Amino acid sequence: MTSEARIHGDEQLAFGLAQAALELERMNTADRAVATLVFTAASGRVPVKTGRLRASGMPQAAQGVATVGYSVPYANPIHWGWPTRGIEARPWLTQAAEAKEPAMILTYQAAVQQVLNGVHGA
């Protein structure tokens, strides 16, 4: 006696998982949301002398990376410090990211769940 098992929907599941993998690579919306979240939190923490540093900030998202950048050349020395020049670290951006970490996690979890909800055949 031979028994045979057939799995129905396996092709649909495989296709759905492949689509989900592609969507996870293109999570630009979540990346932009996270970058904006951190940028907004950092804006109130930026050291202000002339206002140029604060005005030079911009949230960015590309290729699965959320970043906040500052275009003035002295942004890094002010943030991380430069002891030989007597510049003390004022890590406003790191502090903002740490403060917003729970919200960043929730943002990415929601985005991943949305992708998984689109997988059919599971």
Buried (B, 14 or more C-beta within 10 A) or exposed (E): EEEEEEEEEEEEBEEBBEBBEEBBEEBBEBBBBBBBBBBEBBBEBBEEEEEEBBBBBEBBBEEEEBBBEBEBEEBEEBBEBEEEEEBEEBBBBBBBBEBBEEBBEEBBEEBBEEBBEEBEBE
